[in-house]
Amino acid sequence: MISSWFFWALLSAVFAALTAIFAKIGIQGVNSDLATLLRCAIIILLLGCFVWATGKWINPLTLPFKTWIFLGLSGLATGVSWVCYFRALQMGEASKVAPVDKFSLVLVAIFACAFLGERPSLREWLGITLVAAGVLVLAINR
């Protein structure tokens, strides 16, 4: 099995890109909140099958309270993010909405410094700055 974080991150990017395209097509004529709910139901089924098939199921009640708190907060943030993302996709072009959504990369870097003590290198900050500049270019109306 491939263990490189970069490989998995790249696959994540490919599937995130497909998500935007499939969602943009799928939400035509459907309320974006209902579309988000349907998407979540499919994700729950898929992940449930995956965890069961790989033999990784454990009793979630045995997990530490801190794990529950932070996974719960992560779930809430994900849910709100998806609702906002689907609304934006319904109103805007996927080629503009998805890159602006990726401004989260800039925010992750800032939050990781502030809350996790991570310290990106100068080269990494340059890349993060370029992403932020790209978002600004997309956001400016002509």
ChimeraX commands (.cxc) that place a marker at each C-alpha (Angstrom):
marker #1 position 0.00,0.00,0.00 radius 0.5
marker #1 position 1.24,3.48,-0.83 radius 0.5
marker #1 position 1.98,5.45,2.31 radius 0.5
marker #1 position 3.00,8.80,0.86 radius 0.5
marker #1 position 0.86,11.64,2.15 radius 0.5
marker #1 position 1.36,13.42,-1.18 radius 0.5
marker #1 position -0.19,10.55,-3.17 radius 0.5
marker #1 position -3.29,10.55,-0.97 radius 0.5
marker #1 position -3.53,14.34,-0.98 radius 0.5
marker #1 position -3.32,14.32,-4.79 radius 0.5
marker #1 position -6.07,11.70,-4.99 radius 0.5
marker #1 position -8.12,13.87,-2.64 radius 0.5
marker #1 position -7.67,16.82,-5.01 radius 0.5
marker #1 position -8.75,14.73,-8.01 radius 0.5
marker #1 position -11.90,13.54,-6.26 radius 0.5
marker #1 position -12.63,17.01,-4.87 radius 0.5
marker #1 position -12.47,18.34,-8.43 radius 0.5
marker #1 position -14.85,15.63,-9.61 radius 0.5
marker #1 position -17.10,16.47,-6.66 radius 0.5
marker #1 position -17.48,20.04,-7.89 radius 0.5
marker #1 position -18.31,18.95,-11.44 radius 0.5
marker #1 position -20.74,16.20,-10.43 radius 0.5
marker #1 position -22.40,18.44,-7.83 radius 0.5
marker #1 position -22.82,21.33,-10.27 radius 0.5
marker #1 position -24.62,19.00,-12.67 radius 0.5
marker #1 position -26.56,17.25,-9.89 radius 0.5
marker #1 position -27.98,20.32,-8.17 radius 0.5
marker #1 position -29.70,21.70,-11.24 radius 0.5
marker #1 position -33.36,22.09,-10.31 radius 0.5
marker #1 position -32.81,20.76,-6.76 radius 0.5
marker #1 position -32.60,22.69,-3.51 radius 0.5
marker #1 position -28.93,22.85,-2.54 radius 0.5
marker #1 position -29.65,21.89,1.09 radius 0.5
marker #1 position -31.52,18.75,0.00 radius 0.5
marker #1 position -28.67,17.95,-2.38 radius 0.5
marker #1 position -26.20,18.27,0.51 radius 0.5
marker #1 position -28.31,15.92,2.64 radius 0.5
marker #1 position -28.42,13.31,-0.13 radius 0.5
marker #1 position -24.67,13.61,-0.61 radius 0.5
marker #1 position -24.10,13.06,3.12 radius 0.5
marker #1 position -26.35,9.98,3.15 radius 0.5
marker #1 position -24.34,8.46,0.31 radius 0.5
marker #1 position -21.08,9.28,2.10 radius 0.5
marker #1 position -22.32,7.60,5.30 radius 0.5
marker #1 position -23.24,4.44,3.39 radius 0.5
marker #1 position -19.96,4.38,1.46 radius 0.5
marker #1 position -17.79,4.95,4.54 radius 0.5
marker #1 position -19.78,2.47,6.61 radius 0.5
marker #1 position -19.19,-0.23,3.97 radius 0.5
marker #1 position -15.51,0.72,3.71 radius 0.5
marker #1 position -14.86,0.60,7.46 radius 0.5
marker #1 position -16.71,-2.71,7.79 radius 0.5
marker #1 position -15.04,-4.30,4.73 radius 0.5
marker #1 position -11.54,-3.34,5.90 radius 0.5
marker #1 position -12.19,-4.69,9.40 radius 0.5
marker #1 position -11.55,-1.33,11.06 radius 0.5
marker #1 position -14.82,-1.04,12.97 radius 0.5
marker #1 position -14.51,-0.48,16.72 radius 0.5
marker #1 position -17.12,0.55,19.22 radius 0.5
marker #1 position -17.18,4.35,18.97 radius 0.5
marker #1 position -18.28,4.59,22.60 radius 0.5
marker #1 position -14.77,3.45,23.62 radius 0.5
marker #1 position -13.17,6.54,22.06 radius 0.5
marker #1 position -11.91,9.30,24.39 radius 0.5
marker #1 position -14.21,12.23,25.12 radius 0.5
marker #1 position -11.69,14.65,23.55 radius 0.5
marker #1 position -11.90,12.65,20.31 radius 0.5
marker #1 position -15.69,12.96,20.33 radius 0.5
marker #1 position -15.53,16.71,20.95 radius 0.5
marker #1 position -13.08,17.48,18.18 radius 0.5
marker #1 position -14.54,15.05,15.64 radius 0.5
marker #1 position -17.94,16.54,16.48 radius 0.5
marker #1 position -16.64,20.06,15.89 radius 0.5
marker #1 position -15.00,18.89,12.66 radius 0.5
marker #1 position -18.29,17.33,11.56 radius 0.5
marker #1 position -20.18,20.54,12.30 radius 0.5
marker #1 position -17.61,22.60,10.38 radius 0.5
marker #1 position -17.75,20.15,7.45 radius 0.5
marker #1 position -21.55,20.26,7.36 radius 0.5
marker #1 position -21.68,24.05,7.36 radius 0.5
marker #1 position -18.92,24.16,4.74 radius 0.5
marker #1 position -20.83,21.77,2.46 radius 0.5
marker #1 position -24.08,23.72,2.81 radius 0.5
marker #1 position -22.23,26.92,1.87 radius 0.5
marker #1 position -20.34,25.20,-0.96 radius 0.5
marker #1 position -23.48,23.75,-2.57 radius 0.5
marker #1 position -25.23,27.12,-2.30 radius 0.5
marker #1 position -22.28,28.82,-3.97 radius 0.5
marker #1 position -22.19,26.13,-6.68 radius 0.5
marker #1 position -25.88,26.59,-7.35 radius 0.5
marker #1 position -25.38,30.34,-7.84 radius 0.5
marker #1 position -21.94,30.48,-9.44 radius 0.5
marker #1 position -19.69,28.76,-11.93 radius 0.5
marker #1 position -17.84,25.68,-10.67 radius 0.5
marker #1 position -14.59,26.99,-12.16 radius 0.5
marker #1 position -14.86,30.04,-9.88 radius 0.5
marker #1 position -16.52,28.57,-6.79 radius 0.5
marker #1 position -14.09,25.66,-6.30 radius 0.5
marker #1 position -10.90,27.74,-6.35 radius 0.5
marker #1 position -12.37,30.29,-3.92 radius 0.5
marker #1 position -13.40,27.38,-1.68 radius 0.5
marker #1 position -9.74,26.36,-1.68 radius 0.5
marker #1 position -8.93,29.59,0.15 radius 0.5
marker #1 position -9.31,27.16,3.03 radius 0.5
marker #1 position -5.70,26.20,2.26 radius 0.5
marker #1 position -4.58,29.67,3.32 radius 0.5
marker #1 position -6.75,29.56,6.43 radius 0.5
marker #1 position -5.48,26.08,7.36 radius 0.5
marker #1 position -1.89,27.37,7.23 radius 0.5
marker #1 position -2.77,30.34,9.46 radius 0.5
marker #1 position -4.83,28.23,11.89 radius 0.5
marker #1 position -2.14,25.51,12.00 radius 0.5
marker #1 position 0.41,28.16,13.02 radius 0.5
marker #1 position -1.89,29.67,15.62 radius 0.5
marker #1 position -3.34,26.50,17.17 radius 0.5
marker #1 position -0.99,23.61,16.31 radius 0.5
marker #1 position 2.37,25.35,16.45 radius 0.5
marker #1 position 3.22,24.41,12.87 radius 0.5
marker #1 position 5.76,26.59,11.07 radius 0.5
marker #1 position 5.66,26.49,7.24 radius 0.5
marker #1 position 8.93,27.36,5.51 radius 0.5
marker #1 position 9.44,30.56,3.52 radius 0.5
marker #1 position 8.95,28.57,0.30 radius 0.5
marker #1 position 5.67,27.14,1.63 radius 0.5
marker #1 position 4.47,30.63,2.65 radius 0.5
marker #1 position 5.23,31.79,-0.88 radius 0.5
marker #1 position 2.97,29.06,-2.27 radius 0.5
marker #1 position 0.24,29.89,0.24 radius 0.5
marker #1 position 0.49,33.58,-0.72 radius 0.5
marker #1 position 0.15,32.68,-4.39 radius 0.5
marker #1 position -3.02,30.71,-3.61 radius 0.5
marker #1 position -4.41,33.74,-1.74 radius 0.5
marker #1 position -3.52,36.00,-4.69 radius 0.5
marker #1 position -5.27,33.60,-7.07 radius 0.5
marker #1 position -8.43,33.72,-4.97 radius 0.5
marker #1 position -8.35,37.52,-5.00 radius 0.5
marker #1 position -7.96,37.55,-8.80 radius 0.5
marker #1 position -11.02,35.29,-9.12 radius 0.5
marker #1 position -13.06,37.35,-6.65 radius 0.5
marker #1 position -12.47,40.72,-8.33 radius 0.5
marker #1 position -15.33,41.64,-10.64 radius 0.5
marker #1 position -14.39,42.93,-14.04 radius 0.5
marker link #1:1,2 radius 0.2
marker link #1:2,3 radius 0.2
marker link #1:3,4 radius 0.2
marker link #1:4,5 radius 0.2
marker link #1:5,6 radius 0.2
marker link #1:6,7 radius 0.2
marker link #1:7,8 radius 0.2
marker link #1:8,9 radius 0.2
marker link #1:9,10 radius 0.2
marker link #1:10,11 radius 0.2
marker link #1:11,12 radius 0.2
marker link #1:12,13 radius 0.2
marker link #1:13,14 radius 0.2
marker link #1:14,15 radius 0.2
marker link #1:15,16 radius 0.2
marker link #1:16,17 radius 0.2
marker link #1:17,18 radius 0.2
marker link #1:18,19 radius 0.2
marker link #1:19,20 radius 0.2
marker link #1:20,21 radius 0.2
marker link #1:21,22 radius 0.2
marker link #1:22,23 radius 0.2
marker link #1:23,24 radius 0.2
marker link #1:24,25 radius 0.2
marker link #1:25,26 radius 0.2
marker link #1:26,27 radius 0.2
marker link #1:27,28 radius 0.2
marker link #1:28,29 radius 0.2
marker link #1:29,30 radius 0.2
marker link #1:30,31 radius 0.2
marker link #1:31,32 radius 0.2
marker link #1:32,33 radius 0.2
marker link #1:33,34 radius 0.2
marker link #1:34,35 radius 0.2
marker link #1:35,36 radius 0.2
marker link #1:36,37 radius 0.2
marker link #1:37,38 radius 0.2
marker link #1:38,39 radius 0.2
marker link #1:39,40 radius 0.2
marker link #1:40,41 radius 0.2
marker link #1:41,42 radius 0.2
marker link #1:42,43 radius 0.2
marker link #1:43,44 radius 0.2
marker link #1:44,45 radius 0.2
marker link #1:45,46 radius 0.2
marker link #1:46,47 radius 0.2
marker link #1:47,48 radius 0.2
marker link #1:48,49 radius 0.2
marker link #1:49,50 radius 0.2
marker link #1:50,51 radius 0.2
marker link #1:51,52 radius 0.2
marker link #1:52,53 radius 0.2
marker link #1:53,54 radius 0.2
marker link #1:54,55 radius 0.2
marker link #1:55,56 radius 0.2
marker link #1:56,57 radius 0.2
marker link #1:57,58 radius 0.2
marker link #1:58,59 radius 0.2
marker link #1:59,60 radius 0.2
marker link #1:60,61 radius 0.2
marker link #1:61,62 radius 0.2
marker link #1:62,63 radius 0.2
marker link #1:63,64 radius 0.2
marker link #1:64,65 radius 0.2
marker link #1:65,66 radius 0.2
marker link #1:66,67 radius 0.2
marker link #1:67,68 radius 0.2
marker link #1:68,69 radius 0.2
marker link #1:69,70 radius 0.2
marker link #1:70,71 radius 0.2
marker link #1:71,72 radius 0.2
marker link #1:72,73 radius 0.2
marker link #1:73,74 radius 0.2
marker link #1:74,75 radius 0.2
marker link #1:75,76 radius 0.2
marker link #1:76,77 radius 0.2
marker link #1:77,78 radius 0.2
marker link #1:78,79 radius 0.2
marker link #1:79,80 radius 0.2
marker link #1:80,81 radius 0.2
marker link #1:81,82 radius 0.2
marker link #1:82,83 radius 0.2
marker link #1:83,84 radius 0.2
marker link #1:84,85 radius 0.2
marker link #1:85,86 radius 0.2
marker link #1:86,87 radius 0.2
marker link #1:87,88 radius 0.2
marker link #1:88,89 radius 0.2
marker link #1:89,90 radius 0.2
marker link #1:90,91 radius 0.2
marker link #1:91,92 radius 0.2
marker link #1:92,93 radius 0.2
marker link #1:93,94 radius 0.2
marker link #1:94,95 radius 0.2
marker link #1:95,96 radius 0.2
marker link #1:96,97 radius 0.2
marker link #1:97,98 radius 0.2
marker link #1:98,99 radius 0.2
marker link #1:99,100 radius 0.2
marker link #1:100,101 radius 0.2
marker link #1:101,102 radius 0.2
marker link #1:102,103 radius 0.2
marker link #1:103,104 radius 0.2
marker link #1:104,105 radius 0.2
marker link #1:105,106 radius 0.2
marker link #1:106,107 radius 0.2
marker link #1:107,108 radius 0.2
marker link #1:108,109 radius 0.2
marker link #1:109,110 radius 0.2
marker link #1:110,111 radius 0.2
marker link #1:111,112 radius 0.2
marker link #1:112,113 radius 0.2
marker link #1:113,114 radius 0.2
marker link #1:114,115 radius 0.2
marker link #1:115,116 radius 0.2
marker link #1:116,117 radius 0.2
marker link #1:117,118 radius 0.2
marker link #1:118,119 radius 0.2
marker link #1:119,120 radius 0.2
marker link #1:120,121 radius 0.2
marker link #1:121,122 radius 0.2
marker link #1:122,123 radius 0.2
marker link #1:123,124 radius 0.2
marker link #1:124,125 radius 0.2
marker link #1:125,126 radius 0.2
marker link #1:126,127 radius 0.2
marker link #1:127,128 radius 0.2
marker link #1:128,129 radius 0.2
marker link #1:129,130 radius 0.2
marker link #1:130,131 radius 0.2
marker link #1:131,132 radius 0.2
marker link #1:132,133 radius 0.2
marker link #1:133,134 radius 0.2
marker link #1:134,135 radius 0.2
marker link #1:135,136 radius 0.2
marker link #1:136,137 radius 0.2
marker link #1:137,138 radius 0.2
marker link #1:138,139 radius 0.2
marker link #1:139,140 radius 0.2
marker link #1:140,141 radius 0.2
marker link #1:141,142 radius 0.2
view
